Amino acid sequence: MDLPILPDIILQQGTFNAIIAPEEMILAGLNDNPVIQRYTTLYICGNFSRILSGINRRSTNFNVQRAFTVHSLLTILHETYHSIVFLEHDPTIYDDAGQVKMMIPHALKEISHDKIVILYAPKMDRHLSFLISNADRIYVIEASNESSCSRKRHLIKTHNHKISDY
C-alpha cells in the first residue's frame, strides 16, 4: 500500500513518517484521498486540533480518537488495528508526562511495521524533535511567498537515519 500524501511524497506501508508542513497543505493531502477512503484510517489528536475541522470525513473507514494524556496516546497506539495512523502533534500532552513520553517514539516505530504511521505538526518544537527520533522519514515543507504549487520540500532524514538538511 502506498499513500500519496503531498505532491512528490508517497508514503509506504511499514514506515513511520514525520511531516512538518503548513496546515492547508496537509489538509489538501488528506481530503478526498482515495487511499484514505479505501483503507482503515485512524486520526489521533490531543487536547486541541488545528486541522480536524477541515478534514473531509465522509469515509466510513475514517475514525477519530483524542489522546488527552501520554498514557491515553500509548493505549490508542497499542490498540489500533488501522492500516493508516495519522497523529496530529499536540505538545501540551507532553508537558507534565515525565519519563512516560520516552515510550512514544518507540511505540510509533513499533506499530509502523504493518501500517503507514504519520506524525504531523505545522512546526518543529522541542517535544516533536524528540518524537521523530525513530522516524524512517522526515519531511519538512516550507511555505513560500509564491503560490502553493511552488512550495519547497526537503527530505531531511532517510532510512539510514542520516540528517541531510534542517
VEXGUFI-701196 format. One line per 10 residues: number of its first residue (from 0); their letters; for each residue x, y, z of N, C-alpha, C, CB. Coordinates in nm, 3 decimals, padded with zeros to 5 digits. Glycine has a CB too. Layout:
<sites>
NUM = a = X/Y/Z/X/Y/Z/X/Y/Z/X/Y/Z  ... $
</sites>
This chain:
<sites>
0 = mdlpilpdii = 00.084/-00.117/00.000/00.000/00.000/00.000/00.089/00.124/00.000/-00.096/00.000/00.122  00.064/00.213/-00.091/00.133/00.342/-00.097/00.030/00.453/-00.077/00.208/00.359/-00.233  00.070/00.558/-00.008/-00.019/00.670/00.021/00.043/00.799/-00.033/-00.045/00.682/00.173  -00.010/00.849/-00.146/00.037/00.980/-00.193/-00.027/01.089/-00.105/00.001/01.002/-00.345  00.054/01.152/-00.023/00.001/01.246/00.075/00.020/01.392/00.034/00.066/01.222/00.209  00.130/01.420/-00.031/00.159/01.555/-00.080/00.225/01.541/-00.216/00.250/01.634/00.019  00.229/01.646/-00.295/00.298/01.635/-00.425/00.441/01.583/-00.407/00.300/01.772/-00.496  00.472/01.480/-00.482/00.605/01.418/-00.480/00.638/01.343/-00.352/00.708/01.523/-00.503  00.542/01.322/-00.264/00.566/01.246/-00.142/00.467/01.130/-00.137/00.552/01.336/-00.014  00.521/01.009/-00.146/00.440/00.888/-00.138/00.491/00.808/-00.020/00.446/00.805/-00.272 $
10 = lqqgtfnaii = 00.404/00.786/00.076/00.440/00.712/00.196/00.409/00.564/00.175/00.365/00.766/00.320  00.493/00.478/00.231/00.478/00.335/00.210/00.444/00.264/00.340/00.605/00.276/00.151  00.373/00.152/00.325/00.341/00.068/00.438/00.470/00.021/00.504/00.254/-00.052/00.396  00.468/00.013/00.637/00.586/-00.028/00.710/00.679/00.086/00.745/00.661/-00.128/00.631  00.629/00.211/00.737/00.714/00.326/00.768/00.649/00.418/00.871/00.744/00.404/00.641  00.734/00.478/00.950/00.697/00.584/01.044/00.749/00.713/00.984/00.755/00.558/01.191  00.657/00.802/00.946/00.690/00.926/00.877/00.653/01.046/00.961/00.619/00.932/00.741  00.738/01.146/00.961/00.708/01.274/01.025/00.694/01.378/00.914/00.819/01.316/01.130  00.587/01.456/00.923/00.564/01.562/00.824/00.543/01.692/00.899/00.442/01.529/00.732  00.626/01.789/00.865/00.613/01.924/00.920/00.578/02.012/00.801/00.746/01.974/00.995 $
20 = apeemilagl = 00.456/02.063/00.802/00.406/02.134/00.684/00.295/02.230/00.724/00.355/02.035/00.577  00.268/02.329/00.639/00.155/02.417/00.664/00.024/02.338/00.666/00.149/02.528/00.557  -00.068/02.384/00.747/-00.195/02.315/00.765/-00.271/02.294/00.634/-00.282/02.391/00.861  -00.274/02.396/00.550/-00.351/02.384/00.426/-00.294/02.279/00.333/-00.356/02.518/00.356  -00.163/02.257/00.339/-00.102/02.155/00.254/-00.138/02.014/00.300/00.050/02.171/00.251  -00.134/01.990/00.430/-00.166/01.856/00.480/-00.314/01.827/00.462/-00.126/01.842/00.628  -00.398/01.929/00.476/-00.541/01.909/00.451/-00.567/01.873/00.306/-00.620/02.036/00.488  -00.497/01.936/00.214/-00.512/01.903/00.073/-00.470/01.759/00.046/-00.430/01.999/-00.014  -00.369/01.710/00.118/-00.324/01.573/00.101/-00.417/01.471/00.161/-00.189/01.558/00.159  -00.490/01.509/00.264/-00.583/01.417/00.330/-00.721/01.414/00.267/-00.596/01.454/00.475 $
30 = ndnpviqryt = -00.771/01.530/00.232/-00.909/01.538/00.184/-00.925/01.473/00.048/-00.953/01.683/00.177  -01.028/01.391/00.038/-01.063/01.321/-00.086/-00.950/01.235/-00.138/-01.105/01.420/-00.192  -00.862/01.189/-00.050/-00.754/01.099/-00.089/-00.813/00.959/-00.102/-00.637/01.102/00.016  -00.806/00.899/-00.220/-00.870/00.767/-00.239/-00.809/00.657/-00.153/-00.860/00.728/-00.385  -00.682/00.666/-00.119/-00.620/00.564/-00.034/-00.677/00.571/00.107/-00.466/00.581/-00.031  -00.694/00.692/00.158/-00.751/00.709/00.292/-00.897/00.663/00.294/-00.740/00.857/00.337  -00.966/00.681/00.185/-01.104/00.635/00.178/-01.113/00.483/00.165/-01.175/00.700/00.061  -01.012/00.420/00.108/-01.013/00.276/00.085/-00.969/00.196/00.207/-00.924/00.242/-00.032  -00.870/00.245/00.283/-00.814/00.171/00.395/-00.862/00.230/00.528/-00.661/00.172/00.389  -00.859/00.148/00.632/-00.897/00.198/00.764/-00.793/00.299/00.812/-00.911/00.081/00.866 $
40 = tlyicgnfsr = -00.841/00.415/00.851/-00.754/00.525/00.891/-00.794/00.574/01.029/-00.759/00.640/00.788  -00.695/00.589/01.116/-00.716/00.644/01.249/-00.648/00.779/01.257/-00.664/00.548/01.359  -00.726/00.880/01.291/-00.675/01.015/01.313/-00.673/01.037/01.464/-00.764/01.125/01.240  -00.556/01.069/01.518/-00.541/01.092/01.662/-00.498/01.237/01.683/-00.437/00.994/01.726  -00.568/01.305/01.771/-00.527/01.439/01.809/-00.529/01.448/01.961/-00.619/01.548/01.745  -00.477/01.556/02.013/-00.468/01.574/02.156/-00.578/01.663/02.209/-00.334/01.632/02.193  -00.539/01.755/02.296/-00.635/01.844/02.360/-00.703/01.939/02.261/-00.566/01.924/02.467  -00.632/01.972/02.156/-00.691/02.057/02.052/-00.633/02.014/01.918/-00.664/02.208/02.079  -00.705/02.048/01.813/-00.659/02.015/01.678/-00.666/02.139/01.592/-00.743/01.900/01.617  -00.565/02.156/01.512/-00.564/02.267/01.417/-00.632/02.230/01.286/-00.420/02.312/01.390 $
50 = ilsginrrst = -00.639/02.101/01.256/-00.686/02.061/01.123/-00.809/01.972/01.121/-00.576/01.992/01.052  -00.851/01.918/01.234/-00.962/01.822/01.235/-01.089/01.878/01.172/-00.991/01.777/01.376  -01.120/02.002/01.202/-01.243/02.060/01.147/-01.236/02.077/00.995/-01.271/02.195/01.213  -01.117/02.077/00.938/-01.102/02.092/00.794/-01.092/01.961/00.718/-00.983/02.173/00.766  -01.093/01.849/00.789/-01.081/01.719/00.724/-01.216/01.669/00.678/-01.016/01.616/00.818  -01.221/01.626/00.554/-01.342/01.567/00.497/-01.353/01.425/00.551/-01.339/01.569/00.340  -01.453/01.399/00.633/-01.466/01.268/00.698/-01.583/01.188/00.643/-01.482/01.285/00.848  -01.597/01.186/00.512/-01.708/01.112/00.451/-01.685/00.962/00.449/-01.730/01.160/00.310  -01.561/00.919/00.458/-01.529/00.777/00.451/-01.575/00.705/00.577/-01.379/00.757/00.429  -01.633/00.588/00.560/-01.673/00.508/00.676/-01.553/00.441/00.741/-01.775/00.402/00.635 $
60 = nfnvqraftv = -01.437/00.445/00.676/-01.315/00.385/00.729/-01.230/00.483/00.808/-01.233/00.327/00.616  -01.278/00.604/00.829/-01.201/00.710/00.895/-01.252/00.725/01.039/-01.213/00.845/00.818  -01.165/00.698/01.136/-01.200/00.709/01.277/-01.117/00.817/01.343/-01.183/00.576/01.349  -01.174/00.881/01.445/-01.106/00.986/01.520/-01.102/00.948/01.667/-01.176/01.124/01.500  -00.983/00.962/01.727/-00.970/00.945/01.871/-00.886/01.058/01.926/-00.907/00.806/01.906  -00.919/01.097/02.048/-00.843/01.202/02.114/-00.758/01.142/02.226/-00.937/01.311/02.171  -00.634/01.186/02.232/-00.542/01.145/02.339/-00.516/01.267/02.425/-00.407/01.084/02.281  -00.575/01.271/02.543/-00.560/01.386/02.629/-00.435/01.378/02.716/-00.682/01.401/02.717  -00.377/01.258/02.724/-00.254/01.238/02.801/-00.162/01.144/02.723/-00.284/01.179/02.944  -00.037/01.137/02.763/00.057/01.045/02.700/00.012/00.900/02.725/00.200/01.067/02.754 $
70 = hslltilhet = -00.042/00.874/02.843/-00.091/00.739/02.873/-00.203/00.699/02.778/-00.140/00.731/03.019  -00.297/00.788/02.754/-00.406/00.755/02.662/-00.354/00.740/02.519/-00.516/00.862/02.667  -00.253/00.818/02.480/-00.194/00.804/02.348/-00.129/00.666/02.333/-00.090/00.915/02.323  -00.056/00.622/02.433/00.005/00.490/02.428/-00.100/00.380/02.415/00.091/00.466/02.553  -00.208/00.392/02.488/-00.316/00.293/02.480/-00.376/00.290/02.341/-00.426/00.324/02.584  -00.403/00.406/02.285/-00.461/00.414/02.150/-00.366/00.351/02.049/-00.490/00.562/02.111  -00.238/00.381/02.059/-00.140/00.327/01.964/-00.130/00.175/01.974/-00.003/00.391/01.988  -00.130/00.124/02.095/-00.117/-00.021/02.112/-00.243/-00.097/02.072/-00.083/-00.052/02.256  -00.357/-00.032/02.073/-00.483/-00.100/02.041/-00.528/-00.081/01.897/-00.590/-00.052/02.133  -00.459/-00.001/01.819/-00.507/00.029/01.685/-00.493/-00.091/01.591/-00.430/00.147/01.629 $
80 = yhsivflehd = -00.594/-00.106/01.508/-00.596/-00.210/01.404/-00.594/-00.146/01.266/-00.719/-00.300/01.420  -00.588/-00.017/01.259/-00.600/00.059/01.135/-00.477/00.042/01.046/-00.622/00.206/01.165  -00.497/00.058/00.916/-00.386/00.048/00.819/-00.305/00.177/00.814/-00.441/00.017/00.680  -00.371/00.290/00.839/-00.305/00.421/00.838/-00.333/00.488/00.972/-00.356/00.511/00.719  -00.227/00.535/01.037/-00.240/00.606/01.164/-00.182/00.745/01.144/-00.167/00.530/01.282  -00.266/00.846/01.162/-00.227/00.986/01.146/-00.236/01.051/01.283/-00.317/01.061/01.040  -00.122/01.091/01.337/-00.116/01.155/01.469/-00.083/01.302/01.452/-00.012/01.085/01.560  -00.178/01.386/01.489/-00.151/01.530/01.488/-00.084/01.565/01.620/-00.283/01.614/01.467  00.036/01.619/01.612/00.117/01.651/01.729/00.051/01.761/01.812/00.258/01.694/01.688  00.036/01.734/01.941/-00.012/01.833/02.037/00.091/01.840/02.149/-00.155/01.797/02.091 $
90 = ptiyddagqv = 00.175/01.943/02.150/00.282/01.950/02.250/00.232/01.959/02.394/00.369/02.067/02.221  00.107/02.000/02.416/00.058/02.018/02.553/00.045/01.887/02.629/-00.075/02.088/02.551  00.031/01.774/02.560/00.015/01.648/02.634/00.149/01.596/02.688/-00.049/01.543/02.545  00.259/01.653/02.645/00.391/01.607/02.689/00.451/01.690/02.801/00.486/01.606/02.574  00.390/01.804/02.831/00.450/01.896/02.928/00.474/01.834/03.065/00.361/02.016/02.943  00.378/01.761/03.118/00.392/01.701/03.251/00.396/01.549/03.245/00.277/01.744/03.340  00.442/01.494/03.133/00.437/01.349/03.112/00.550/01.273/03.179/00.439/01.320/02.966  00.655/01.341/03.217/00.767/01.272/03.280/00.834/01.174/03.184/00.722/01.199/03.405  00.880/01.063/03.239/00.954/00.965/03.160/00.865/00.883/03.066/01.027/00.872/03.252  00.735/00.885/03.087/00.644/00.806/03.003/00.653/00.850/02.857/00.500/00.818/03.054 $
100 = kmmiphalke = 00.680/00.978/02.834/00.687/01.027/02.696/00.800/00.961/02.617/00.705/01.178/02.694  00.897/00.904/02.688/01.008/00.835/02.621/00.960/00.712/02.544/01.114/00.794/02.723  00.842/00.663/02.576/00.789/00.543/02.511/00.722/00.572/02.377/00.690/00.476/02.603  00.685/00.696/02.352/00.608/00.729/02.232/00.686/00.705/02.103/00.563/00.875/02.238  00.811/00.752/02.088/00.881/00.724/01.962/00.893/00.575/01.932/01.020/00.786/01.965  00.915/00.496/02.035/00.928/00.351/02.017/00.793/00.289/01.978/00.981/00.285/02.146  00.685/00.338/02.039/00.552/00.286/02.006/00.515/00.321/01.862/00.446/00.343/02.102  00.546/00.441/01.818/00.517/00.481/01.680/00.595/00.394/01.581/00.551/00.629/01.658  00.721/00.370/01.610/00.803/00.286/01.523/00.753/00.141/01.525/00.951/00.292/01.567  00.717/00.092/01.641/00.672/-00.046/01.655/00.544/-00.072/01.575/00.648/-00.079/01.802 $
110 = ishdkivily = 00.447/00.016/01.584/00.321/-00.009/01.512/00.335/00.013/01.362/00.211/00.080/01.567  00.442/00.079/01.320/00.459/00.108/01.176/00.498/-00.015/01.095/00.563/00.215/01.157  00.528/-00.125/01.158/00.574/-00.242/01.084/00.472/-00.293/00.983/00.608/-00.353/01.180  00.344/-00.275/01.011/00.241/-00.320/00.916/00.143/-00.209/00.882/00.166/-00.440/00.973  00.182/-00.086/00.906/00.095/00.029/00.883/00.175/00.143/00.820/00.028/00.076/01.016  00.103/00.245/00.779/00.165/00.374/00.749/00.137/00.462/00.869/00.110/00.437/00.613  00.241/00.510/00.934/00.227/00.596/01.051/00.278/00.735/01.013/00.305/00.539/01.175  00.195/00.835/01.040/00.229/00.974/01.009/00.217/01.056/01.136/00.137/01.031/00.896  00.324/01.122/01.174/00.323/01.219/01.283/00.330/01.355/01.217/00.442/01.197/01.385  00.223/01.434/01.234/00.214/01.564/01.166/00.222/01.679/01.267/00.083/01.573/01.086 $
120 = apkmdrhlsf = 00.292/01.785/01.226/00.295/01.910/01.302/00.314/02.025/01.203/00.408/01.908/01.409  00.258/02.141/01.234/00.279/02.256/01.146/00.417/02.320/01.164/00.173/02.358/01.170  00.481/02.294/01.279/00.614/02.349/01.302/00.687/02.262/01.404/00.605/02.497/01.352  00.818/02.275/01.406/00.902/02.199/01.497/00.896/02.260/01.637/01.049/02.195/01.446  00.899/02.176/01.738/00.913/02.220/01.876/00.998/02.117/01.950/00.774/02.238/01.946  01.030/02.142/02.074/01.123/02.054/02.147/01.066/01.914/02.167/01.157/02.115/02.282  00.936/01.902/02.186/00.876/01.769/02.202/00.878/01.694/02.070/00.731/01.780/02.254  00.845/01.762/01.962/00.844/01.698/01.831/00.983/01.651/01.791/00.789/01.794/01.724  01.084/01.730/01.820/01.220/01.690/01.783/01.260/01.559/01.852/01.320/01.801/01.819  01.207/01.534/01.970/01.231/01.406/02.037/01.145/01.295/01.976/01.203/01.419/02.187 $
130 = lisnadriyv = 01.019/01.324/01.949/00.926/01.222/01.899/00.967/01.166/01.763/00.787/01.280/01.889  01.033/01.245/01.682/01.070/01.198/01.548/01.202/01.123/01.545/01.077/01.316/01.453  01.260/01.098/01.662/01.391/01.034/01.667/01.394/00.896/01.603/01.436/01.024/01.810  01.284/00.825/01.600/01.279/00.692/01.539/01.211/00.691/01.403/01.207/00.598/01.631  01.182/00.806/01.348/01.112/00.812/01.219/01.200/00.760/01.107/01.067/00.955/01.189  01.136/00.689/01.012/01.207/00.643/00.893/01.233/00.759/00.799/01.127/00.534/00.822  01.137/00.848/00.789/01.149/00.964/00.700/01.090/01.087/00.770/01.078/00.938/00.564  01.156/01.200/00.749/01.107/01.328/00.800/01.100/01.423/00.682/01.200/01.384/00.913  00.982/01.479/00.664/00.961/01.576/00.556/00.929/01.711/00.616/00.846/01.529/00.460  00.999/01.813/00.570/00.973/01.950/00.612/00.934/02.027/00.487/01.097/02.015/00.684 $
140 = ieasnesscs = 00.812/02.077/00.487/00.763/02.155/00.374/00.745/02.298/00.422/00.628/02.096/00.316  00.815/02.387/00.358/00.812/02.527/00.398/00.723/02.605/00.304/00.954/02.587/00.400  00.645/02.695/00.361/00.561/02.782/00.280/00.650/02.882/00.207/00.455/02.855/00.367  00.616/02.908/00.083/00.689/03.009/00.009/00.599/03.131/-00.009/00.737/02.955/-00.129  00.656/03.238/-00.057/00.578/03.358/-00.081/00.500/03.349/-00.211/00.667/03.479/-00.084  00.531/03.247/-00.291/00.464/03.230/-00.418/00.342/03.140/-00.399/00.560/03.170/-00.525  00.286/03.093/-00.507/00.165/03.010/-00.500/00.195/02.880/-00.429/00.109/02.982/-00.640  00.090/02.813/-00.380/00.107/02.689/-00.305/00.168/02.579/-00.391/-00.026/02.643/-00.248  00.163/02.592/-00.521/00.220/02.491/-00.610/00.373/02.497/-00.612/00.167/02.509/-00.751  00.430/02.606/-00.568/00.575/02.621/-00.577/00.641/02.618/-00.439/00.611/02.751/-00.649 $
150 = rkrhlikthn = 00.590/02.536/-00.350/00.649/02.524/-00.217/00.774/02.437/-00.223/00.548/02.465/-00.117  00.864/02.458/-00.128/00.986/02.379/-00.122/00.961/02.257/-00.034/01.105/02.463/-00.068  01.018/02.143/-00.074/01.009/02.021/00.004/01.151/01.973/00.033/00.927/01.911/-00.070  01.174/01.933/00.157/01.305/01.884/00.196/01.288/01.749/00.265/01.378/01.985/00.289  01.352/01.648/00.213/01.362/01.522/00.284/01.485/01.535/00.371/01.370/01.398/00.187  01.467/01.531/00.503/01.582/01.557/00.588/01.631/01.434/00.663/01.550/01.664/00.685  01.561/01.323/00.651/01.609/01.203/00.718/01.566/01.083/00.635/01.554/01.193/00.863  01.656/00.993/00.613/01.626/00.877/00.531/01.630/00.751/00.615/01.725/00.866/00.414  01.607/00.637/00.549/01.605/00.510/00.621/01.732/00.483/00.699/01.582/00.397/00.524  01.844/00.534/00.653/01.968/00.510/00.727/01.992/00.617/00.834/02.087/00.505/00.630 $
160 = hkisdy = 01.892/00.700/00.858/01.890/00.797/00.968/02.001/00.902/00.960/01.901/00.725/01.097  02.039/00.940/00.841/02.135/01.050/00.827/02.057/01.178/00.800/02.238/01.021/00.713  02.085/01.276/00.880/02.019/01.404/00.858/02.097/01.481/00.753/02.008/01.485/00.991  02.026/01.522/00.648/02.095/01.590/00.539/02.070/01.740/00.534/02.053/01.531/00.410  01.963/01.785/00.597/01.931/01.927/00.592/01.827/01.957/00.698/01.881/01.970/00.450  01.852/02.056/00.783/01.749/02.103/00.876/01.793/02.228/00.943/01.716/01.997/00.979 $
</sites>
